[in-house]
Each structure stands twice: as C-alpha cells, then as structure tokens.
Amino acid sequence: MVLNEVGSGNKPVPLQSAYLLALYLSGSKEAAVATLKERLAAPGAASEASLQLVGALIFAHEQEYKDALKLIHQSTDLETIALCAHIYIAMNRLDYARKMVDAMQRQDDDATLTKLANAWVSIAEGGTKYQEAVLEFQEMGENYQLSLPLTNGMALAHLQMGQYEEAERLLQDALAKSASDADTLANMVVTMQHLRKPQEVIQRYITQLRAVAPSHPFVTKFGELEVSFDRCAAQMGGA
C-alpha cells in the first residue's frame, strides 16, 4: 500500500522515508540501501529526523549496527532511543541498552514505548529481570490488548525461566491471532524442542516458518546448522 500510494516521486521527506522503508521490506534491499546512502549524503539530511530513523532501521536490519548508531545516537526522541536500545541488545551491549532505557524513563516513564524497551532489555539481562518483563507485558496487555508482540514477549520470558508449558499456552494464543506470524512460529519451534514433542510436530512448525519467512534469522541460522551437521556427518561417514 505504501509503495502504491506514496510512490517514488517528489514528496515530503517523511513520505519519501516511509517509501524507502517499504521498498526495503518488500525485498528490494539493494535498491533501497543505495537510495538511502544517496539521500543521507545530500545537504541537510542530518536535520531530517524521519530519514535518520528510517536509515537506522534499515542499517539495523542489515546488521550494520555502527552505521545505524551514527545516525541516531544523539537523538532525544523516544522512538529513536528505543531503537538504540534494540541495537545495543543485538550487539550484546546490555550496559548501553540499559542506559537508553534509563534515559527514556527520565523523559517519560509511563510511555508505552518506554515500558516496551524496559521489558526487552530485562529479558536480555535475564535472571530476576525475566519476571519483571512478564509484569511489564501483562500490564500493557491489561491497559490495551494482548497483541502478538506482547504475547510473544511474555512467552519468551516464560521460556527463559524454564516454564515451557506456560510459554506454549501463550504461543498457541498468539497463533490463534495469526497462524503465519514468523516470531511466534520460531518461538514455538524452540518451545516444542524443550517440551520434547514428537519430531513431526516440530518439523511442521519449521516448515511453516520457512514458508512464511524464508529470510527470518531463525531460518537462516537453522539452515546453516543443517549444512554444518550434514558436512560433519559426511566426514564421519567417510572416516
């Protein structure tokens, strides 16, 4: 819809940025990244908040985390700070991720985005923080509705705490909302493994995930491990 209605013509920068992100997420990654770099190099680009945010989002998807942070690390906007926290989690720099959440809490402790970011970082930190994350997700679910991201967040926290049956229950609820949600399917595969479910059940979820999101990080890593296992098996068989 964004690609069709916005188009690539002469539009305000926020709309151009939305088009660029839609172009990237639709699969035209090389074209989107090339156009992004051109626009970021243009005069005045540093003052365009929407372009900086979209640029950071795209670089984060590309796992070019340093380039993403260069664009947004000085911003005081809640949405941008939350993205910084997400990037620091991906970089396994939880100390910096927690600093981002602290900054968000000082600015607006009651904001939904602040609570979400706090829950994300809490799950990454682990230990007693898992339960804190569950409480954050529950509170948001009660105040608004238990959306797919919230349900998955709660399931992930329970999964990390070894509460696999509760994680499965939440993920079944998530699948009832959307049977093709990639994150739900990925989390379900892991949960089924921990519950030692039959291999055909696990394989069914893997097949679904590969069909709906072939480039999902779980699918990519799983494929790499399969290739590695087959190579080792072949070497052992020929030994």
ZIHUNOR-V998877 format. One record per residue. RES is the residue in one letter. PHI is phi in whole degrees, -180 to 180 (999 if undefined). PSI is psi as a letter, one per 20 degrees, with the letter a starting at -180 (999 if undefined). OMEGA is omega in degrees with one decimal (none if undefined). Layout:
res/phi/psi/omega
RES/PHI/PSI/OMEGA
RES/PHI/PSI/OMEGA
This chain:
res/phi/psi/omega
M/999/g/179.0
V/-62/g/-178.8
L/-61/h/-177.4
N/-75/g/-171.7
E/-88/h/179.5
V/-85/g/-178.3
G/73/r/-176.5
S/-103/j/-177.4
G/-78/a/-177.3
N/-80/n/-177.4
K/-125/r/174.3
P/-57/q/-175.2
V/-55/g/178.6
P/-59/h/177.7
L/-71/g/175.9
Q/-59/h/-179.7
S/-66/g/177.8
A/-62/g/177.3
Y/-61/g/-178.4
L/-63/g/178.7
L/-66/g/177.7
A/-63/h/178.4
L/-61/g/179.7
Y/-64/g/-176.0
L/-71/i/178.6
S/-79/i/177.5
G/117/i/179.7
S/-86/m/-170.9
K/-68/g/-176.9
E/-62/g/179.7
A/-65/g/-179.1
A/-66/g/-179.0
V/-65/g/179.2
A/-63/g/179.0
T/-65/h/178.8
L/-59/g/-178.1
K/-64/h/176.7
E/-63/g/-177.1
R/-71/h/178.7
L/-68/h/179.7
A/-85/i/-177.7
A/-75/q/177.2
P/-58/p/177.7
G/85/i/-176.8
A/-63/h/-176.7
A/-65/h/-178.6
S/-95/i/-179.5
E/-94/n/-173.8
A/-62/g/-177.8
S/-66/h/178.7
L/-67/g/179.0
Q/-63/g/-179.5
L/-66/g/179.4
V/-63/h/177.2
G/-60/g/178.5
A/-65/h/177.5
L/-61/g/-178.9
I/-67/g/177.8
F/-62/h/177.9
A/-65/g/176.0
H/-61/h/179.7
E/-81/i/-177.4
Q/63/k/173.2
E/-95/m/-168.8
Y/-68/h/179.9
K/-64/g/177.7
D/-64/h/178.6
A/-64/g/-177.7
L/-67/h/178.0
K/-59/h/-176.8
L/-80/h/-167.0
I/-128/i/-170.0
H/-66/i/179.9
Q/-100/j/-177.4
S/-73/q/176.5
T/-112/j/178.9
D/-77/p/-176.3
L/-57/g/-178.2
E/-62/g/-178.9
T/-72/g/178.1
I/-63/h/177.3
A/-61/h/177.1
L/-65/h/175.7
C/-59/g/178.8
A/-60/g/178.6
H/-60/g/-179.7
I/-66/g/179.1
Y/-64/h/174.4
I/-63/g/179.7
A/-62/h/178.7
M/-86/i/-176.9
N/61/k/173.4
R/-108/m/-174.5
L/-69/h/177.4
D/-64/g/178.2
Y/-71/h/178.1
A/-61/g/178.9
R/-66/h/177.0
K/-62/h/178.1
M/-64/g/178.6
V/-64/g/177.3
D/-58/g/179.3
A/-65/h/178.1
M/-66/g/-179.6
Q/-66/h/176.6
R/-65/h/-177.9
Q/-81/g/-179.8
D/-160/n/-175.0
D/-67/h/-175.9
D/-92/i/-178.7
A/-64/q/179.8
T/-58/g/-178.8
L/-65/h/177.2
T/-64/g/179.8
K/-66/h/177.4
L/-62/g/-179.0
A/-62/h/178.4
N/-62/g/178.9
A/-66/g/178.2
W/-60/g/-177.3
V/-67/h/179.0
S/-61/g/177.8
I/-64/g/179.7
A/-66/h/-179.4
E/-73/h/174.6
G/77/a/-179.7
G/64/c/-179.7
T/-69/i/-177.7
K/-72/i/178.5
Y/-58/g/-179.2
Q/-65/h/176.7
E/-62/h/178.9
A/-64/g/178.6
V/-58/g/-179.4
L/-64/h/177.2
E/-63/g/-179.6
F/-63/g/179.5
Q/-62/g/-179.6
E/-63/g/178.8
M/-66/h/177.7
G/-64/h/178.7
E/-72/h/-178.4
N/-76/h/-177.1
Y/-122/e/172.4
Q/-156/q/-177.7
L/-82/n/-177.4
S/-75/r/178.1
L/-59/g/178.7
P/-61/h/179.2
L/-67/g/179.6
T/-63/g/178.6
N/-66/h/178.3
G/-62/g/177.4
M/-63/g/179.8
A/-62/g/-179.8
L/-64/g/178.7
A/-64/g/177.7
H/-65/h/177.8
L/-62/g/179.8
Q/-66/h/179.0
M/-85/j/179.7
G/81/j/179.8
Q/-94/m/-169.1
Y/-70/h/179.9
E/-65/g/177.9
E/-67/h/176.2
A/-62/g/179.3
E/-63/g/-179.7
R/-60/g/179.8
L/-66/h/-179.6
L/-70/h/174.3
Q/-64/h/175.2
D/-62/g/179.7
A/-66/g/179.0
L/-66/h/176.8
A/-67/h/177.1
K/-76/g/-179.8
S/-154/o/-176.6
A/-75/i/-176.5
S/-117/j/179.1
D/-73/p/-172.1
A/-65/g/-178.0
D/-65/h/177.6
T/-63/g/-179.9
L/-63/g/179.4
A/-64/g/178.7
N/-65/h/179.6
M/-68/h/177.9
V/-58/g/-179.0
V/-64/g/-179.5
T/-63/g/179.2
M/-62/h/177.4
Q/-63/g/-179.4
H/-66/h/179.5
L/-83/i/179.5
R/56/l/176.9
K/-72/q/179.3
P/-55/q/-176.1
Q/-61/h/-179.4
E/-68/h/176.6
V/-68/g/179.3
I/-63/g/-178.2
Q/-63/h/179.6
R/-63/g/178.7
Y/-68/h/177.5
I/-62/g/179.4
T/-62/g/177.4
Q/-60/g/-178.2
L/-63/g/179.2
R/-63/h/-178.5
A/-73/g/-174.5
V/-90/h/-176.9
A/-148/m/-176.6
P/-63/i/179.8
S/-103/j/178.4
H/-59/q/-178.6
P/-53/h/178.7
F/-64/g/-179.6
V/-64/g/-179.8
T/-60/g/-179.2
K/-67/h/179.3
F/-62/g/178.1
G/-63/g/177.9
E/-62/g/179.6
L/-67/h/177.6
E/-63/g/178.9
V/-63/g/179.5
S/-62/g/179.9
F/-65/g/-179.3
D/-63/h/178.9
R/-64/g/178.5
C/-65/h/178.9
A/-63/g/178.9
A/-65/h/178.8
Q/-65/g/178.7
M/-67/h/179.8
G/-69/h/-179.1
G/-92/i/-176.6
A/-75/999/none
